[in-house]
Structure formats: C-alpha cells, structure tokens
Amino acid sequence: MTDLTASADLLRAPQGVSTTPKGASAEKIKQTAEAFEATFLSQMLKPMFEGLSTDGLFGGGQGEATWRSFLLDEMAKKTVAAGGIGLAGPVMTEMLKMQEGAQ
C-alpha cells in the first residue's frame, strides 16, 4: 500500500507566484469576514421563518414570502453591524494567517 499524504511541497505555490490578491488589506479582509458572518446568520435565520403564516390582518401574503430572503439578509447584516455573534473575528484571524503563510 502507498502513503496517500500530500507533500508540503505540492501544496506550496511556485516561487514568484502570489496566492493572495494584490492590495488585500486588513480592512478588505474584515469586510469579507463580516460578509461571511452575515451570510451564515441569514442561512441560520431562514428555518426560523419558514413555518410562519403570512395570512393575518397585517400579513403580506405571497409578496411577503417572495421578499422574505431580502428581509433575512438585512436582519443578518444589521446583526453583524451591531456586533454579530462573534464569528467574523476568528474568520478574519484565519484569513490573515493564510495570507501571511502564502507570502
């Protein structure tokens, strides 16, 4: 039987080739990490609203169901802007480590 582990040399980028985007700043990485957290929150909120009836006195009917995903996205973005659930920080840290390791 042969060993199937990959050599560390195979995982490295060739010399002279940068794997990080040019001009990737800490601010851009922070924005990306926060966008990831917002997307995660939006997906976690989706099941919470699936069983709700929209046929009440102030229910929006089919229109509300159509636009619900936009509402969830905005709720998630506002949650992240208010401090989030603490996911963006570790994601940003890992992204920075990956960027430093690639240089």
C-alpha positions, 0 to 999 in steps of 0.5 A, a space after each residue: 500500500 502507498 502513503 496517500 499524504 500530500 507533500 508540503 511541497 505540492 501544496 506550496 505555490 511556485 516561487 514568484 507566484 502570489 496566492 493572495 490578491 494584490 492590495 488585500 488589506 486588513 480592512 478588505 479582509 474584515 469586510 469579507 469576514 463580516 460578509 461571511 458572518 452575515 451570510 451564515 446568520 441569514 442561512 441560520 435565520 431562514 428555518 426560523 421563518 419558514 413555518 410562519 403564516 403570512 395570512 393575518 390582518 397585517 400579513 403580506 401574503 405571497 409578496 411577503 414570502 417572495 421578499 422574505 430572503 431580502 428581509 433575512 439578509 438585512 436582519 443578518 447584516 444589521 446583526 453583524 453591524 451591531 456586533 454579530 455573534 462573534 464569528 467574523 473575528 476568528 474568520 478574519 484571524 484565519 484569513 490573515 494567517 493564510 495570507 501571511 503563510 502564502 507570502 
